[in-house]
Amino acid sequence: MNSEKHIKVTGYSNISWKDAIVKTIDEASKTINNLNNVVVLEQRATISGNKITEYMVDLDISFKIEPFQEQTAEDIDNM
């Protein structure tokens, strides 16, 4: 059976929305295995002096859940 989990993540950049998306996915991939899909839920920006100073994105990132495998005493001894 295949299953996936979804998490909502907010990313920030002072360059662009695309940069915020790419950097957020890169960061998430460092601690979450099997990333497989992203949906941009919302884009926002902070404005200062008539210019955008910070881009923000809310992302729905999904990843496949690995099947549970029980550890045996031998597996634990080999750690």
C-alpha positions as a printed Julia matrix, in Angstrom:
79×3 Matrix{Float64}:
  0.0    0.0    0.0
  1.3    3.45  -0.9
  0.63   6.36   1.41
  1.83   9.92   1.55
  1.91  12.63   4.18
  1.32  16.33   3.55
  2.88  19.16   5.5
  2.35  22.9    5.2
  5.56  24.89   5.1
  6.16  28.65   4.78
  9.25  29.81   2.91
 10.88  33.24   2.68
 13.2   35.0    0.26
 14.32  38.54  -0.43
 14.85  37.67  -4.13
 11.6   36.19  -5.53
  8.7   33.81  -4.94
 10.46  31.21  -7.08
 13.57  31.52  -4.92
 11.45  31.06  -1.78
  9.9   27.89  -3.26
 13.22  26.4   -4.38
 14.98  27.16  -1.09
 12.12  25.78   0.99
 12.03  22.51  -0.96
 15.81  22.23  -0.67
 15.64  22.73   3.13
 12.78  20.26   3.53
 14.67  17.62   1.52
 17.51  17.72   4.06
 15.33  16.22   6.8
 12.46  14.54   4.92
 12.96  11.6    2.57
 10.88  10.77  -0.5
  9.54  14.25  -1.36
  7.28  13.81  -4.34
  4.93  16.78  -4.81
  4.49  20.45  -3.99
  1.47  22.73  -4.3
  1.82  26.48  -3.9
 -1.05  27.42  -1.59
 -0.43  31.15  -1.26
  2.06  33.86  -2.18
  2.52  37.04  -0.14
  5.04  39.84   0.07
  6.17  42.56   2.44
  6.4   46.03   0.93
  8.62  48.83   2.18
  9.16  52.12   0.37
  6.98  50.99  -2.57
  9.25  47.96  -3.15
  8.91  44.3   -2.26
 11.38  43.5    0.49
 10.38  39.93   1.32
  8.6   37.2   -0.63
  6.65  34.52   1.26
  5.09  31.27   0.04
  2.9   28.71   1.76
  3.56  25.26   0.34
  1.84  21.91   0.7
  4.72  19.44   0.41
  4.0   15.73   0.23
  6.25  12.75   0.72
  5.82   9.01   0.53
  5.59   7.16   3.82
  8.0    4.26   4.03
  6.51   0.95   5.18
  7.14   0.15   8.85
  9.77  -2.52   9.42
 10.21  -3.89  12.9
 13.76  -4.1   14.16
 15.06  -7.4   15.4
 17.48  -7.81  18.28
 20.18  -8.51  15.7
 19.45  -5.2   13.93
 19.79  -3.34  17.23
 23.06  -5.14  18.08
 24.48  -4.11  14.68
 23.83  -0.41  15.28
